[in-house]
Every structure is written in structure tokens, then in C-alpha cells.
Amino acid sequence: MGWAGGSDVMSGIIAAIKPRVLEEKQRQEIYREIITMMEDRDWDTQDECLGEDPAYDVVMKELHPQWDE
């Protein structure tokens, strides 16, 4: 069973990080760690956060390239 509320948590994380960490590569590194941790806890609605930060989108494409198909 998934954890749909994770999208609300991740949206809050993105809103906190994006204006404070200006370097996109740094945000990617941060998001990669957070996404991996949340997915390990059954988060399955990651796509709901797509479009909130280009850095997040890049990491999601790296972690789940099959989603582009």
C-alpha cells in the first residue's frame, strides 16, 4: 500500500528548498536523497510534484526513466 500523503510533504520540502538553494545541481542532490528515503517508505505519488521545480523533475527522470515512455 502506498503513501499518497508523501506528495504533500514533498511539495512542502520543494517550497522550502527551491528559494533557498539557488544552484540546481545542489537541489538535485538534496532531492535525490529525500526521494529515495520517501520511496523506501512506500511513497508512490511522486508524479504529483512534477513541475514544481526543474531540479526535482531531472531527478525523477534519472530515477524513473521508464515513466517517460
Phi, psi and omega in degrees: 000135185274177182238085184292329180296348179299332179294322176296319178296312182294323177299321177293321178296314179300315180298328180280323186276316188307313181282346185259335179246097188284332181283119183299320180298322178294318177297321178301315180299317180295311181299320181303314180294316182292315180300313181300316180297316182291323177294327176295343178252029172072023175292127184226019179236038183301328183295340179293343181261355178300140179093352180279333178203126178304328179295320176298315181300319179299314181295319180297321178294325177292316184284330185224066183297335181293342181289344178281347184282000000 
